[in-house]
Amino acid sequence: MEVKEEKTRFDGVRVEVLGPTYEPGKPAGQDEGNWRRKLRDREEMLRYLRTSERYWYSSDWYGSERRKNPA
């Protein structure tokens, strides 16, 4: 589906340009954003939480990179 819009160019001439090409919408489903659904069992959930805690609260590294100083 091609949508055209009419706009004014820098020199004042009206031109036809390609409009938005995306399809508007929102994620559907009540489980959207539910991270627990993506993990299979308890061990996988615990591993995910331990990794997340280390990522956010560890003092020996910052984020996903091993750095001596924070970015």
Predicted model as a PDB file, atoms N, CA, C, CB and O in Angstrom, pLDDT in the B-factor column:
MODEL        1                                                                  
ATOM      1  N   MET A   1       0.842  -1.168   0.000  1.00 65.00           N  
ATOM      2  CA  MET A   1       0.000   0.000   0.000  1.00 65.00           C  
ATOM      3  C   MET A   1       0.889   1.232   0.000  1.00 65.00           C  
ATOM      4  CB  MET A   1      -0.959  -0.003   1.210  1.00 65.00           C  
ATOM      5  O   MET A   1       1.691   1.421   0.914  1.00 65.00           O  
ATOM      6  N   GLU A   2       0.755   2.040  -0.982  1.00 78.00           N  
ATOM      7  CA  GLU A   2       1.582   3.224  -1.111  1.00 78.00           C  
ATOM      8  C   GLU A   2       0.731   4.463  -0.864  1.00 78.00           C  
ATOM      9  CB  GLU A   2       2.248   3.281  -2.501  1.00 78.00           C  
ATOM     10  O   GLU A   2      -0.262   4.695  -1.553  1.00 78.00           O  
ATOM     11  N   VAL A   3       1.132   5.254   0.128  1.00 84.00           N  
ATOM     12  CA  VAL A   3       0.414   6.474   0.475  1.00 84.00           C  
ATOM     13  C   VAL A   3       1.285   7.661   0.096  1.00 84.00           C  
ATOM     14  CB  VAL A   3       0.043   6.508   1.993  1.00 84.00           C  
ATOM     15  O   VAL A   3       2.453   7.734   0.481  1.00 84.00           O  
ATOM     16  N   LYS A   4       0.717   8.577  -0.651  1.00 90.00           N  
ATOM     17  CA  LYS A   4       1.466   9.769  -1.058  1.00 90.00           C  
ATOM     18  C   LYS A   4       0.924  10.980  -0.326  1.00 90.00           C  
ATOM     19  CB  LYS A   4       1.387   9.983  -2.590  1.00 90.00           C  
ATOM     20  O   LYS A   4      -0.275  11.090  -0.068  1.00 90.00           O  
ATOM     21  N   GLU A   5       1.838  11.894   0.007  1.00 91.00           N  
ATOM     22  CA  GLU A   5       1.477  13.159   0.637  1.00 91.00           C  
ATOM     23  C   GLU A   5       2.018  14.295  -0.209  1.00 91.00           C  
ATOM     24  CB  GLU A   5       2.019  13.242   2.090  1.00 91.00           C  
ATOM     25  O   GLU A   5       3.004  14.140  -0.930  1.00 91.00           O  
ATOM     26  N   GLU A   6       1.367  15.424  -0.109  1.00 93.00           N  
ATOM     27  CA  GLU A   6       1.846  16.588  -0.837  1.00 93.00           C  
ATOM     28  C   GLU A   6       2.491  17.537   0.157  1.00 93.00           C  
ATOM     29  CB  GLU A   6       0.693  17.286  -1.615  1.00 93.00           C  
ATOM     30  O   GLU A   6       1.880  17.914   1.157  1.00 93.00           O  
ATOM     31  N   LYS A   7       3.746  17.927  -0.126  1.00 93.00           N  
ATOM     32  CA  LYS A   7       4.485  18.825   0.765  1.00 93.00           C  
ATOM     33  C   LYS A   7       5.103  19.941  -0.049  1.00 93.00           C  
ATOM     34  CB  LYS A   7       5.576  18.062   1.554  1.00 93.00           C  
ATOM     35  O   LYS A   7       5.192  19.863  -1.274  1.00 93.00           O  
ATOM     36  N   THR A   8       5.529  20.979   0.649  1.00 94.00           N  
ATOM     37  CA  THR A   8       6.160  22.118   0.000  1.00 94.00           C  
ATOM     38  C   THR A   8       7.670  22.000   0.122  1.00 94.00           C  
ATOM     39  CB  THR A   8       5.665  23.444   0.609  1.00 94.00           C  
ATOM     40  O   THR A   8       8.204  21.834   1.218  1.00 94.00           O  
ATOM     41  N   ARG A   9       8.350  22.086  -1.011  1.00 92.00           N  
ATOM     42  CA  ARG A   9       9.804  21.999  -1.036  1.00 92.00           C  
ATOM     43  C   ARG A   9      10.427  23.305  -0.554  1.00 92.00           C  
ATOM     44  CB  ARG A   9      10.299  21.661  -2.448  1.00 92.00           C  
ATOM     45  O   ARG A   9       9.711  24.291  -0.382  1.00 92.00           O  
ATOM     46  N   PHE A  10      11.731  23.341  -0.333  1.00 93.00           N  
ATOM     47  CA  PHE A  10      12.411  24.529   0.162  1.00 93.00           C  
ATOM     48  C   PHE A  10      12.227  25.741  -0.748  1.00 93.00           C  
ATOM     49  CB  PHE A  10      13.877  24.242   0.328  1.00 93.00           C  
ATOM     50  O   PHE A  10      12.269  26.878  -0.277  1.00 93.00           O  
ATOM     51  N   ASP A  11      12.020  25.508  -2.061  1.00 93.00           N  
ATOM     52  CA  ASP A  11      11.860  26.638  -2.979  1.00 93.00           C  
ATOM     53  C   ASP A  11      10.388  26.988  -3.227  1.00 93.00           C  
ATOM     54  CB  ASP A  11      12.542  26.325  -4.302  1.00 93.00           C  
ATOM     55  O   ASP A  11      10.085  27.799  -4.102  1.00 93.00           O  
ATOM     56  N   GLY A  12       9.492  26.391  -2.477  1.00 94.00           N  
ATOM     57  CA  GLY A  12       8.088  26.731  -2.563  1.00 94.00           C  
ATOM     58  C   GLY A  12       7.262  25.878  -3.507  1.00 94.00           C  
ATOM     59  O   GLY A  12       6.049  26.067  -3.594  1.00 94.00           O  
ATOM     60  N   VAL A  13       7.876  24.952  -4.212  1.00 95.00           N  
ATOM     61  CA  VAL A  13       7.172  24.098  -5.158  1.00 95.00           C  
ATOM     62  C   VAL A  13       6.505  22.954  -4.408  1.00 95.00           C  
ATOM     63  CB  VAL A  13       8.137  23.556  -6.238  1.00 95.00           C  
ATOM     64  O   VAL A  13       7.129  22.323  -3.554  1.00 95.00           O  
ATOM     65  N   ARG A  14       5.253  22.686  -4.719  1.00 96.00           N  
ATOM     66  CA  ARG A  14       4.530  21.577  -4.100  1.00 96.00           C  
ATOM     67  C   ARG A  14       4.954  20.269  -4.775  1.00 96.00           C  
ATOM     68  CB  ARG A  14       2.984  21.785  -4.209  1.00 96.00           C  
ATOM     69  O   ARG A  14       4.930  20.153  -6.000  1.00 96.00           O  
ATOM     70  N   VAL A  15       5.337  19.298  -3.963  1.00 94.00           N  
ATOM     71  CA  VAL A  15       5.778  17.998  -4.485  1.00 94.00           C  
ATOM     72  C   VAL A  15       5.027  16.886  -3.778  1.00 94.00           C  
ATOM     73  CB  VAL A  15       7.308  17.815  -4.310  1.00 94.00           C  
ATOM     74  O   VAL A  15       4.523  17.054  -2.667  1.00 94.00           O  
ATOM     75  N   GLU A  16       4.968  15.761  -4.439  1.00 94.00           N  
ATOM     76  CA  GLU A  16       4.317  14.595  -3.867  1.00 94.00           C  
ATOM     77  C   GLU A  16       5.397  13.662  -3.327  1.00 94.00           C  
ATOM     78  CB  GLU A  16       3.418  13.872  -4.922  1.00 94.00           C  
ATOM     79  O   GLU A  16       6.306  13.271  -4.061  1.00 94.00           O  
ATOM     80  N   VAL A  17       5.301  13.307  -2.056  1.00 92.00           N  
ATOM     81  CA  VAL A  17       6.297  12.433  -1.433  1.00 92.00           C  
ATOM     82  C   VAL A  17       5.604  11.202  -0.856  1.00 92.00           C  
ATOM     83  CB  VAL A  17       7.085  13.188  -0.324  1.00 92.00           C  
ATOM     84  O   VAL A  17       4.393  11.175  -0.639  1.00 92.00           O  
ATOM     85  N   LEU A  18       6.413  10.209  -0.625  1.00 91.00           N  
ATOM     86  CA  LEU A  18       5.903   8.976  -0.034  1.00 91.00           C  
ATOM     87  C   LEU A  18       5.538   9.223   1.424  1.00 91.00           C  
ATOM     88  CB  LEU A  18       6.942   7.835  -0.151  1.00 91.00           C  
ATOM     89  O   LEU A  18       6.342   9.777   2.173  1.00 91.00           O  
ATOM     90  N   GLY A  19       4.361   8.828   1.830  1.00 87.00           N  
ATOM     91  CA  GLY A  19       3.886   9.022   3.201  1.00 87.00           C  
ATOM     92  C   GLY A  19       4.305   7.881   4.100  1.00 87.00           C  
ATOM     93  O   GLY A  19       5.158   7.078   3.725  1.00 87.00           O  
ATOM     94  N   PRO A  20       3.727   7.798   5.265  1.00 85.00           N  
ATOM     95  CA  PRO A  20       4.074   6.712   6.188  1.00 85.00           C  
ATOM     96  C   PRO A  20       3.736   5.348   5.574  1.00 85.00           C  
ATOM     97  CB  PRO A  20       3.332   6.890   7.535  1.00 85.00           C  
ATOM     98  O   PRO A  20       2.677   5.169   4.972  1.00 85.00           O  
ATOM     99  N   THR A  21       4.644   4.404   5.738  1.00 85.00           N  
ATOM    100  CA  THR A  21       4.451   3.084   5.131  1.00 85.00           C  
ATOM    101  C   THR A  21       4.229   1.995   6.176  1.00 85.00           C  
ATOM    102  CB  THR A  21       5.652   2.728   4.269  1.00 85.00           C  
ATOM    103  O   THR A  21       4.055   0.825   5.834  1.00 85.00           O  
ATOM    104  N   TYR A  22       4.236   2.377   7.428  1.00 82.00           N  
ATOM    105  CA  TYR A  22       4.057   1.374   8.475  1.00 82.00           C  
ATOM    106  C   TYR A  22       2.571   1.112   8.703  1.00 82.00           C  
ATOM    107  CB  TYR A  22       4.733   1.829   9.787  1.00 82.00           C  
ATOM    108  O   TYR A  22       1.714   1.916   8.335  1.00 82.00           O  
ATOM    109  N   GLU A  23       2.298  -0.008   9.306  1.00 81.00           N  
ATOM    110  CA  GLU A  23       0.931  -0.329   9.694  1.00 81.00           C  
ATOM    111  C   GLU A  23       0.780  -0.038  11.176  1.00 81.00           C  
ATOM    112  CB  GLU A  23       0.579  -1.816   9.373  1.00 81.00           C  
ATOM    113  O   GLU A  23       1.444  -0.671  11.997  1.00 81.00           O  
ATOM    114  N   PRO A  24      -0.075   0.902  11.534  1.00 79.00           N  
ATOM    115  CA  PRO A  24      -0.224   1.215  12.961  1.00 79.00           C  
ATOM    116  C   PRO A  24      -0.821   0.041  13.719  1.00 79.00           C  
ATOM    117  CB  PRO A  24      -1.100   2.458  13.150  1.00 79.00           C  
ATOM    118  O   PRO A  24      -1.611  -0.732  13.175  1.00 79.00           O  
ATOM    119  N   GLY A  25      -0.439  -0.079  14.961  1.00 79.00           N  
ATOM    120  CA  GLY A  25      -0.984  -1.160  15.759  1.00 79.00           C  
ATOM    121  C   GLY A  25      -0.276  -1.275  17.089  1.00 79.00           C  
ATOM    122  O   GLY A  25       0.719  -0.594  17.338  1.00 79.00           O  
ATOM    123  N   LYS A  26      -0.789  -2.129  17.929  1.00 78.00           N  
ATOM    124  CA  LYS A  26      -0.206  -2.382  19.238  1.00 78.00           C  
ATOM    125  C   LYS A  26      -0.051  -3.880  19.397  1.00 78.00           C  
ATOM    126  CB  LYS A  26      -1.078  -1.781  20.382  1.00 78.00           C  
ATOM    127  O   LYS A  26      -0.770  -4.654  18.766  1.00 78.00           O  
ATOM    128  N   PRO A  27       0.889  -4.293  20.241  1.00 73.00           N  
ATOM    129  CA  PRO A  27       1.005  -5.719  20.498  1.00 73.00           C  
ATOM    130  C   PRO A  27      -0.298  -6.252  21.094  1.00 73.00           C  
ATOM    131  CB  PRO A  27       2.192  -6.007  21.440  1.00 73.00           C  
ATOM    132  O   PRO A  27      -0.903  -5.619  21.959  1.00 73.00           O  
ATOM    133  N   ALA A  28      -0.704  -7.386  20.634  1.00 77.00           N  
ATOM    134  CA  ALA A  28      -1.967  -7.963  21.098  1.00 77.00           C  
ATOM    135  C   ALA A  28      -1.690  -9.134  22.029  1.00 77.00           C  
ATOM    136  CB  ALA A  28      -2.838  -8.417  19.904  1.00 77.00           C  
ATOM    137  O   ALA A  28      -0.609  -9.723  22.001  1.00 77.00           O  
ATOM    138  N   GLY A  29      -2.638  -9.449  22.819  1.00 78.00           N  
ATOM    139  CA  GLY A  29      -2.521 -10.601  23.696  1.00 78.00           C  
ATOM    140  C   GLY A  29      -2.250 -10.194  25.123  1.00 78.00           C  
ATOM    141  O   GLY A  29      -1.523  -9.232  25.368  1.00 78.00           O  
ATOM    142  N   GLN A  30      -2.818 -10.905  26.059  1.00 74.00           N  
ATOM    143  CA  GLN A  30      -2.656 -10.544  27.457  1.00 74.00           C  
ATOM    144  C   GLN A  30      -1.293 -10.937  28.005  1.00 74.00           C  
ATOM    145  CB  GLN A  30      -3.735 -11.183  28.277  1.00 74.00           C  
ATOM    146  O   GLN A  30      -0.893 -10.417  29.047  1.00 74.00           O  
ATOM    147  N   ASP A  31      -0.568 -11.831  27.350  1.00 73.00           N  
ATOM    148  CA  ASP A  31       0.742 -12.245  27.832  1.00 73.00           C  
ATOM    149  C   ASP A  31       1.876 -11.433  27.236  1.00 73.00           C  
ATOM    150  CB  ASP A  31       0.957 -13.693  27.536  1.00 73.00           C  
ATOM    151  O   ASP A  31       3.045 -11.751  27.456  1.00 73.00           O  
ATOM    152  N   GLU A  32       1.560 -10.416  26.503  1.00 75.00           N  
ATOM    153  CA  GLU A  32       2.600  -9.598  25.895  1.00 75.00           C  
ATOM    154  C   GLU A  32       3.410  -8.904  26.986  1.00 75.00           C  
ATOM    155  CB  GLU A  32       1.987  -8.560  24.924  1.00 75.00           C  
ATOM    156  O   GLU A  32       2.837  -8.242  27.851  1.00 75.00           O  
ATOM    157  N   GLY A  33       4.705  -9.046  26.956  1.00 75.00           N  
ATOM    158  CA  GLY A  33       5.575  -8.451  27.961  1.00 75.00           C  
ATOM    159  C   GLY A  33       5.737  -9.295  29.211  1.00 75.00           C  
ATOM    160  O   GLY A  33       6.416  -8.874  30.147  1.00 75.00           O  
ATOM    161  N   ASN A  34       5.145 -10.451  29.252  1.00 80.00           N  
ATOM    162  CA  ASN A  34       5.267 -11.337  30.401  1.00 80.00           C  
ATOM    163  C   ASN A  34       6.519 -12.195  30.224  1.00 80.00           C  
ATOM    164  CB  ASN A  34       3.993 -12.227  30.564  1.00 80.00           C  
ATOM    165  O   ASN A  34       6.513 -13.165  29.466  1.00 80.00           O  
ATOM    166  N   TRP A  35       7.607 -11.826  30.940  1.00 78.00           N  
ATOM    167  CA  TRP A  35       8.883 -12.522  30.757  1.00 78.00           C  
ATOM    168  C   TRP A  35       8.841 -13.948  31.283  1.00 78.00           C  
ATOM    169  CB  TRP A  35       9.995 -11.760  31.447  1.00 78.00           C  
ATOM    170  O   TRP A  35       9.597 -14.799  30.817  1.00 78.00           O  
ATOM    171  N   ARG A  36       7.974 -14.218  32.239  1.00 80.00           N  
ATOM    172  CA  ARG A  36       7.914 -15.573  32.792  1.00 80.00           C  
ATOM    173  C   ARG A  36       7.442 -16.590  31.759  1.00 80.00           C  
ATOM    174  CB  ARG A  36       6.991 -15.605  34.001  1.00 80.00           C  
ATOM    175  O   ARG A  36       7.811 -17.763  31.820  1.00 80.00           O  
ATOM    176  N   ARG A  37       6.646 -16.149  30.837  1.00 82.00           N  
ATOM    177  CA  ARG A  37       6.109 -17.053  29.812  1.00 82.00           C  
ATOM    178  C   ARG A  37       7.210 -17.566  28.880  1.00 82.00           C  
ATOM    179  CB  ARG A  37       5.025 -16.340  28.994  1.00 82.00           C  
ATOM    180  O   ARG A  37       7.121 -18.669  28.341  1.00 82.00           O  
ATOM    181  N   LYS A  38       8.262 -16.734  28.699  1.00 84.00           N  
ATOM    182  CA  LYS A  38       9.329 -17.096  27.772  1.00 84.00           C  
ATOM    183  C   LYS A  38      10.280 -18.132  28.356  1.00 84.00           C  
ATOM    184  CB  LYS A  38      10.104 -15.866  27.374  1.00 84.00           C  
ATOM    185  O   LYS A  38      10.998 -18.811  27.622  1.00 84.00           O  
ATOM    186  N   LEU A  39      10.279 -18.249  29.691  1.00 87.00           N  
ATOM    187  CA  LEU A  39      11.195 -19.175  30.340  1.00 87.00           C  
ATOM    188  C   LEU A  39      10.477 -20.479  30.654  1.00 87.00           C  
ATOM    189  CB  LEU A  39      11.781 -18.557  31.622  1.00 87.00           C  
ATOM    190  O   LEU A  39       9.307 -20.487  31.036  1.00 87.00           O  
ATOM    191  N   ARG A  40      11.201 -21.579  30.485  1.00 89.00           N  
ATOM    192  CA  ARG A  40      10.564 -22.896  30.563  1.00 89.00           C  
ATOM    193  C   ARG A  40      10.342 -23.394  31.981  1.00 89.00           C  
ATOM    194  CB  ARG A  40      11.388 -23.891  29.826  1.00 89.00           C  
ATOM    195  O   ARG A  40       9.253 -23.865  32.309  1.00 89.00           O  
ATOM    196  N   ASP A  41      11.377 -23.293  32.837  1.00 92.00           N  
ATOM    197  CA  ASP A  41      11.238 -23.879  34.170  1.00 92.00           C  
ATOM    198  C   ASP A  41      11.836 -22.963  35.233  1.00 92.00           C  
ATOM    199  CB  ASP A  41      11.910 -25.257  34.222  1.00 92.00           C  
ATOM    200  O   ASP A  41      12.341 -21.882  34.929  1.00 92.00           O  
ATOM    201  N   ARG A  42      11.770 -23.411  36.474  1.00 93.00           N  
ATOM    202  CA  ARG A  42      12.221 -22.613  37.616  1.00 93.00           C  
ATOM    203  C   ARG A  42      13.710 -22.282  37.535  1.00 93.00           C  
ATOM    204  CB  ARG A  42      11.929 -23.352  38.915  1.00 93.00           C  
ATOM    205  O   ARG A  42      14.116 -21.155  37.817  1.00 93.00           O  
ATOM    206  N   GLU A  43      14.514 -23.258  37.153  1.00 94.00           N  
ATOM    207  CA  GLU A  43      15.957 -23.034  37.072  1.00 94.00           C  
ATOM    208  C   GLU A  43      16.291 -21.941  36.059  1.00 94.00           C  
ATOM    209  CB  GLU A  43      16.677 -24.335  36.698  1.00 94.00           C  
ATOM    210  O   GLU A  43      17.171 -21.114  36.295  1.00 94.00           O  
ATOM    211  N   GLU A  44      15.605 -21.945  34.966  1.00 93.00           N  
ATOM    212  CA  GLU A  44      15.845 -20.930  33.954  1.00 93.00           C  
ATOM    213  C   GLU A  44      15.432 -19.542  34.466  1.00 93.00           C  
ATOM    214  CB  GLU A  44      15.082 -21.277  32.664  1.00 93.00           C  
ATOM    215  O   GLU A  44      16.099 -18.547  34.180  1.00 93.00           O  
ATOM    216  N   MET A  45      14.331 -19.484  35.223  1.00 91.00           N  
ATOM    217  CA  MET A  45      13.892 -18.206  35.811  1.00 91.00           C  
ATOM    218  C   MET A  45      14.908 -17.685  36.813  1.00 91.00           C  
ATOM    219  CB  MET A  45      12.525 -18.365  36.494  1.00 91.00           C  
ATOM    220  O   MET A  45      15.222 -16.495  36.817  1.00 91.00           O  
ATOM    221  N   LEU A  46      15.430 -18.573  37.669  1.00 93.00           N  
ATOM    222  CA  LEU A  46      16.423 -18.159  38.662  1.00 93.00           C  
ATOM    223  C   LEU A  46      17.706 -17.680  37.991  1.00 93.00           C  
ATOM    224  CB  LEU A  46      16.733 -19.315  39.621  1.00 93.00           C  
ATOM    225  O   LEU A  46      18.293 -16.686  38.419  1.00 93.00           O  
ATOM    226  N   ARG A  47      18.141 -18.366  36.959  1.00 92.00           N  
ATOM    227  CA  ARG A  47      19.343 -17.963  36.235  1.00 92.00           C  
ATOM    228  C   ARG A  47      19.143 -16.583  35.610  1.00 92.00           C  
ATOM    229  CB  ARG A  47      19.698 -19.002  35.148  1.00 92.00           C  
ATOM    230  O   ARG A  47      20.054 -15.755  35.624  1.00 92.00           O  
ATOM    231  N   TYR A  48      17.962 -16.338  35.068  1.00 89.00           N  
ATOM    232  CA  TYR A  48      17.637 -15.041  34.473  1.00 89.00           C  
ATOM    233  C   TYR A  48      17.704 -13.933  35.526  1.00 89.00           C  
ATOM    234  CB  TYR A  48      16.236 -15.080  33.826  1.00 89.00           C  
ATOM    235  O   TYR A  48      18.272 -12.870  35.275  1.00 89.00           O  
ATOM    236  N   LEU A  49      17.122 -14.183  36.709  1.00 89.00           N  
ATOM    237  CA  LEU A  49      17.107 -13.176  37.769  1.00 89.00           C  
ATOM    238  C   LEU A  49      18.506 -12.922  38.326  1.00 89.00           C  
ATOM    239  CB  LEU A  49      16.173 -13.611  38.894  1.00 89.00           C  
ATOM    240  O   LEU A  49      18.860 -11.777  38.607  1.00 89.00           O  
ATOM    241  N   ARG A  50      19.311 -13.991  38.488  1.00 88.00           N  
ATOM    242  CA  ARG A  50      20.679 -13.801  38.983  1.00 88.00           C  
ATOM    243  C   ARG A  50      21.502 -12.972  38.000  1.00 88.00           C  
ATOM    244  CB  ARG A  50      21.359 -15.162  39.225  1.00 88.00           C  
ATOM    245  O   ARG A  50      22.263 -12.095  38.408  1.00 88.00           O  
ATOM    246  N   THR A  51      21.354 -13.243  36.739  1.00 85.00           N  
ATOM    247  CA  THR A  51      22.079 -12.482  35.722  1.00 85.00           C  
ATOM    248  C   THR A  51      21.638 -11.028  35.721  1.00 85.00           C  
ATOM    249  CB  THR A  51      21.869 -13.098  34.334  1.00 85.00           C  
ATOM    250  O   THR A  51      22.468 -10.129  35.587  1.00 85.00           O  
ATOM    251  N   SER A  52      20.349 -10.787  35.869  1.00 84.00           N  
ATOM    252  CA  SER A  52      19.835  -9.423  35.888  1.00 84.00           C  
ATOM    253  C   SER A  52      20.353  -8.660  37.090  1.00 84.00           C  
ATOM    254  CB  SER A  52      18.315  -9.427  35.889  1.00 84.00           C  
ATOM    255  O   SER A  52      20.743  -7.498  36.970  1.00 84.00           O  
ATOM    256  N   GLU A  53      20.361  -9.303  38.251  1.00 84.00           N  
ATOM    257  CA  GLU A  53      20.872  -8.639  39.452  1.00 84.00           C  
ATOM    258  C   GLU A  53      22.342  -8.297  39.289  1.00 84.00           C  
ATOM    259  CB  GLU A  53      20.670  -9.523  40.691  1.00 84.00           C  
ATOM    260  O   GLU A  53      22.778  -7.205  39.651  1.00 84.00           O  
ATOM    261  N   ARG A  54      23.097  -9.226  38.748  1.00 77.00           N  
ATOM    262  CA  ARG A  54      24.514  -8.951  38.543  1.00 77.00           C  
ATOM    263  C   ARG A  54      24.690  -7.799  37.562  1.00 77.00           C  
ATOM    264  CB  ARG A  54      25.243 -10.207  38.033  1.00 77.00           C  
ATOM    265  O   ARG A  54      25.571  -6.958  37.745  1.00 77.00           O  
ATOM    266  N   TYR A  55      23.888  -7.755  36.558  1.00 75.00           N  
ATOM    267  CA  TYR A  55      23.983  -6.693  35.559  1.00 75.00           C  
ATOM    268  C   TYR A  55      23.739  -5.327  36.180  1.00 75.00           C  
ATOM    269  CB  TYR A  55      22.990  -6.937  34.429  1.00 75.00           C  
ATOM    270  O   TYR A  55      24.480  -4.383  35.904  1.00 75.00           O  
ATOM    271  N   TRP A  56      22.713  -5.207  37.015  1.00 76.00           N  
ATOM    272  CA  TRP A  56      22.328  -3.900  37.555  1.00 76.00           C  
ATOM    273  C   TRP A  56      23.062  -3.526  38.832  1.00 76.00           C  
ATOM    274  CB  TRP A  56      20.857  -3.878  37.816  1.00 76.00           C  
ATOM    275  O   TRP A  56      23.330  -2.343  39.043  1.00 76.00           O  
ATOM    276  N   TYR A  57      23.399  -4.474  39.690  1.00 77.00           N  
ATOM    277  CA  TYR A  57      23.880  -4.131  41.023  1.00 77.00           C  
ATOM    278  C   TYR A  57      25.318  -4.530  41.298  1.00 77.00           C  
ATOM    279  CB  TYR A  57      23.010  -4.762  42.030  1.00 77.00           C  
ATOM    280  O   TYR A  57      25.823  -4.235  42.381  1.00 77.00           O  
ATOM    281  N   SER A  58      25.982  -5.165  40.398  1.00 74.00           N  
ATOM    282  CA  SER A  58      27.343  -5.582  40.649  1.00 74.00           C  
ATOM    283  C   SER A  58      28.280  -4.374  40.675  1.00 74.00           C  
ATOM    284  CB  SER A  58      27.792  -6.587  39.593  1.00 74.00           C  
ATOM    285  O   SER A  58      28.086  -3.404  39.943  1.00 74.00           O  
ATOM    286  N   SER A  59      29.292  -4.453  41.528  1.00 72.00           N  
ATOM    287  CA  SER A  59      30.248  -3.349  41.582  1.00 72.00           C  
ATOM    288  C   SER A  59      31.542  -3.694  40.857  1.00 72.00           C  
ATOM    289  CB  SER A  59      30.547  -2.979  43.029  1.00 72.00           C  
ATOM    290  O   SER A  59      32.388  -2.821  40.664  1.00 72.00           O  
ATOM    291  N   ASP A  60      31.716  -4.970  40.447  1.00 68.00           N  
ATOM    292  CA  ASP A  60      32.956  -5.313  39.773  1.00 68.00           C  
ATOM    293  C   ASP A  60      32.888  -5.126  38.259  1.00 68.00           C  
ATOM    294  CB  ASP A  60      33.320  -6.729  40.087  1.00 68.00           C  
ATOM    295  O   ASP A  60      33.920  -5.204  37.593  1.00 68.00           O  
ATOM    296  N   TRP A  61      31.722  -4.884  37.706  1.00 65.00           N  
ATOM    297  CA  TRP A  61      31.613  -4.541  36.298  1.00 65.00           C  
ATOM    298  C   TRP A  61      30.370  -3.725  36.061  1.00 65.00           C  
ATOM    299  CB  TRP A  61      31.601  -5.792  35.429  1.00 65.00           C  
ATOM    300  O   TRP A  61      29.483  -3.672  36.912  1.00 65.00           O  
ATOM    301  N   TYR A  62      30.299  -3.092  34.916  1.00 61.00           N  
ATOM    302  CA  TYR A  62      29.216  -2.169  34.613  1.00 61.00           C  
ATOM    303  C   TYR A  62      28.493  -2.620  33.354  1.00 61.00           C  
ATOM    304  CB  TYR A  62      29.749  -0.734  34.449  1.00 61.00           C  
ATOM    305  O   TYR A  62      29.097  -2.736  32.287  1.00 61.00           O  
ATOM    306  N   GLY A  63      27.214  -2.870  33.484  1.00 58.00           N  
ATOM    307  CA  GLY A  63      26.432  -3.261  32.322  1.00 58.00           C  
ATOM    308  C   GLY A  63      26.909  -4.565  31.746  1.00 58.00           C  
ATOM    309  O   GLY A  63      27.268  -5.477  32.491  1.00 58.00           O  
ATOM    310  N   SER A  64      26.921  -4.676  30.448  1.00 59.00           N  
ATOM    311  CA  SER A  64      27.336  -5.904  29.799  1.00 59.00           C  
ATOM    312  C   SER A  64      28.824  -5.898  29.474  1.00 59.00           C  
ATOM    313  CB  SER A  64      26.531  -6.121  28.540  1.00 59.00           C  
ATOM    314  O   SER A  64      29.331  -6.855  28.890  1.00 59.00           O  
ATOM    315  N   GLU A  65      29.525  -4.839  29.841  1.00 62.00           N  
ATOM    316  CA  GLU A  65      30.935  -4.729  29.503  1.00 62.00           C  
ATOM    317  C   GLU A  65      31.785  -4.769  30.761  1.00 62.00           C  
ATOM    318  CB  GLU A  65      31.204  -3.444  28.718  1.00 62.00           C  
ATOM    319  O   GLU A  65      31.381  -4.263  31.808  1.00 62.00           O  
ATOM    320  N   ARG A  66      32.927  -5.354  30.659  1.00 64.00           N  
ATOM    321  CA  ARG A  66      33.873  -5.339  31.768  1.00 64.00           C  
ATOM    322  C   ARG A  66      34.705  -4.065  31.630  1.00 64.00           C  
ATOM    323  CB  ARG A  66      34.783  -6.632  31.777  1.00 64.00           C  
ATOM    324  O   ARG A  66      35.556  -3.949  30.748  1.00 64.00           O  
ATOM    325  N   ARG A  67      34.445  -3.142  32.499  1.00 64.00           N  
ATOM    326  CA  ARG A  67      35.165  -1.870  32.457  1.00 64.00           C  
ATOM    327  C   ARG A  67      35.695  -1.565  33.845  1.00 64.00           C  
ATOM    328  CB  ARG A  67      34.252  -0.717  31.946  1.00 64.00           C  
ATOM    329  O   ARG A  67      35.173  -2.060  34.843  1.00 64.00           O  
ATOM    330  N   LYS A  68      36.720  -0.757  33.898  1.00 65.00           N  
ATOM    331  CA  LYS A  68      37.249  -0.327  35.181  1.00 65.00           C  
ATOM    332  C   LYS A  68      36.502   0.884  35.691  1.00 65.00           C  
ATOM    333  CB  LYS A  68      38.731  -0.021  35.073  1.00 65.00           C  
ATOM    334  O   LYS A  68      36.397   1.085  36.900  1.00 65.00           O  
ATOM    335  N   ASN A  69      35.983   1.691  34.785  1.00 66.00           N  
ATOM    336  CA  ASN A  69      35.249   2.892  35.164  1.00 66.00           C  
ATOM    337  C   ASN A  69      33.871   2.870  34.504  1.00 66.00           C  
ATOM    338  CB  ASN A  69      36.034   4.173  34.761  1.00 66.00           C  
ATOM    339  O   ASN A  69      33.727   2.381  33.383  1.00 66.00           O  
ATOM    340  N   PRO A  70      32.863   3.396  35.192  1.00 63.00           N  
ATOM    341  CA  PRO A  70      31.530   3.434  34.561  1.00 63.00           C  
ATOM    342  C   PRO A  70      31.533   4.351  33.346  1.00 63.00           C  
ATOM    343  CB  PRO A  70      30.461   3.905  35.571  1.00 63.00           C  
ATOM    344  O   PRO A  70      32.315   5.300  33.273  1.00 63.00           O  
ATOM    345  N   ALA A  71      30.665   4.065  32.410  1.00 61.00           N  
ATOM    346  CA  ALA A  71      30.588   4.871  31.183  1.00 61.00           C  
ATOM    347  C   ALA A  71      30.053   6.248  31.491  1.00 61.00           C  
ATOM    348  CB  ALA A  71      29.704   4.189  30.131  1.00 61.00           C  
ATOM    349  O   ALA A  71      29.915   7.073  30.588  1.00 61.00           O  
TER     350      ALA A  71                                                      
ENDMDL                                                                          
END                                                                             
